[in-house]
Amino acid sequence: QVQLVESGGGSVQAGDSLRLSCTVSRTFDTIGDMGWYRQAAGNQRELVATNTIGDGMKYADSVQGRFVLTREDAKESIYLQMNNLKPEDTGVYYCKARVFRALDGYGDFWGQGPQVTVAS
C-alpha cells in the first residue's frame, strides 16, 4: 500500500516561515503529479501548490510569491517552503500524489495532514 509521510507543521507567528516535507513510500512504479492542499476549519479543501508533469508548478493566488514548491524525484519527495506566513494560512496541509502501479494503474493518495497554525 502506498503511503505519504509528511512532516514540518507547527505553530508560528505571522511573518515566520515553515517547511513541509512529503515522501512517498511503499510499493509503487511511478509517481506522477504531486502537490499540497489545505483545509481550514469550516472550509473546503483547497489547492495550495502543485507540480503537474509536463506543466510545471502552479500556485494559488493567495500564496503566490510567498510559497515555493520543490520536487526531488530521487527521494520521491516534495517540499513546500512557506515564507511570510499569515493567519489565513492556518489549516491542515495535505500532500497528494498520483501514483502508478502496474498492479492496478493510477491512483491518488493523501498524506495525514500536518497542522499549520499562524498567530497574528
C-alpha positions as CSV (number, residue, x, y, z in Angstrom):
1,Q,0.0,0.0,0.0
2,V,1.3,3.5,-0.9
3,Q,1.9,5.8,2.0
4,L,2.6,9.6,2.1
5,V,4.7,10.6,5.1
6,E,4.6,14.3,5.9
7,S,6.4,16.5,8.4
8,G,7.1,20.1,9.2
9,G,3.9,21.5,10.6
10,G,3.7,23.6,13.7
11,S,2.6,26.9,15.3
12,V,4.3,30.1,14.4
13,Q,3.9,33.9,14.4
14,A,2.8,35.9,11.4
15,G,5.8,36.6,9.2
16,D,7.6,33.4,10.2
17,S,8.5,30.5,7.8
18,L,7.8,26.8,7.8
19,R,8.9,24.0,5.5
20,L,6.7,21.0,4.9
21,S,8.0,17.7,3.5
22,C,6.2,14.8,1.9
23,T,7.7,11.5,0.9
24,V,6.0,8.7,-1.0
25,S,6.9,5.2,0.4
26,R,5.9,1.6,0.0
27,T,5.0,-0.1,-3.3
28,F,4.7,1.9,-6.5
29,D,6.2,2.1,-10.0
30,T,5.9,5.8,-11.0
31,I,5.0,9.0,-9.2
32,G,3.1,11.5,-11.3
33,D,1.6,14.8,-10.2
34,M,2.3,15.9,-6.6
35,G,1.0,18.8,-4.6
36,W,-0.2,20.4,-1.4
37,Y,-3.7,21.2,-0.4
38,R,-5.0,22.8,2.8
39,Q,-8.2,22.8,4.7
40,A,-9.1,25.5,7.3
41,A,-11.7,24.8,9.9
42,G,-15.2,25.0,8.4
43,N,-13.9,25.4,4.8
44,Q,-13.4,23.1,1.9
45,R,-10.0,21.6,1.0
46,E,-8.2,23.9,-1.4
47,L,-5.2,23.7,-3.7
48,V,-2.1,25.4,-2.4
49,A,0.6,24.3,-4.9
50,T,1.0,21.5,-7.4
51,N,3.7,20.1,-9.6
52,T,2.0,18.8,-12.8
53,I,4.1,16.6,-15.0
54,G,4.7,18.5,-18.3
55,D,3.1,21.6,-16.9
56,G,5.3,22.7,-14.1
57,M,4.5,24.4,-10.8
58,K,1.2,26.2,-10.1
59,Y,0.2,28.1,-7.0
60,A,-2.9,29.5,-5.5
61,D,-3.1,33.3,-5.9
62,S,-3.1,33.7,-2.1
63,V,0.3,32.1,-1.7
64,Q,2.0,33.2,-5.0
65,G,5.3,34.9,-4.2
66,R,5.4,33.5,-0.6
67,F,5.4,29.7,-1.0
68,V,7.8,27.7,-3.1
69,L,7.1,24.1,-4.1
70,T,10.1,21.9,-5.0
71,R,10.3,18.3,-6.0
72,E,13.2,15.8,-5.5
73,D,12.4,12.7,-7.6
74,A,15.5,10.8,-6.3
75,K,13.9,10.9,-2.9
76,E,10.3,10.6,-4.1
77,S,9.6,13.8,-2.2
78,I,8.2,17.3,-2.5
79,Y,8.7,20.2,-0.2
80,L,6.7,23.3,0.5
81,Q,8.7,26.3,1.7
82,M,6.2,28.7,3.3
83,N,7.5,32.3,3.9
84,N,5.9,35.3,5.4
85,L,3.1,33.3,6.8
86,K,-0.2,34.9,7.5
87,P,-3.0,33.9,9.9
88,E,-5.2,33.0,6.9
89,D,-2.6,30.3,6.1
90,T,-3.8,28.4,9.1
91,G,-5.1,24.9,8.4
92,V,-4.4,21.3,7.9
93,Y,-2.0,20.8,5.0
94,Y,-2.4,17.6,2.9
95,C,0.1,16.2,0.5
96,K,-1.3,14.4,-2.6
97,A,0.4,12.2,-5.0
98,R,-0.8,10.4,-8.2
99,V,1.0,7.1,-8.3
100,F,1.1,4.4,-11.0
101,R,1.3,0.8,-10.1
102,A,1.4,-1.9,-12.7
103,L,-0.9,-3.9,-10.5
104,D,-3.8,-1.5,-10.6
105,G,-2.9,1.6,-12.6
106,Y,-3.1,5.2,-11.4
107,G,-4.4,6.2,-8.0
108,D,-4.5,9.3,-5.9
109,F,-3.1,9.1,-2.4
110,W,-3.2,11.6,0.5
111,G,-1.0,12.2,3.5
112,Q,-2.2,12.5,7.1
113,G,-2.1,16.3,7.1
114,P,0.1,18.3,9.5
115,Q,-1.4,21.2,11.2
116,V,-0.1,24.7,10.5
117,T,-1.2,27.5,12.8
118,V,-0.2,31.1,12.3
119,A,-0.9,33.6,15.1
120,S,-1.2,37.3,14.4
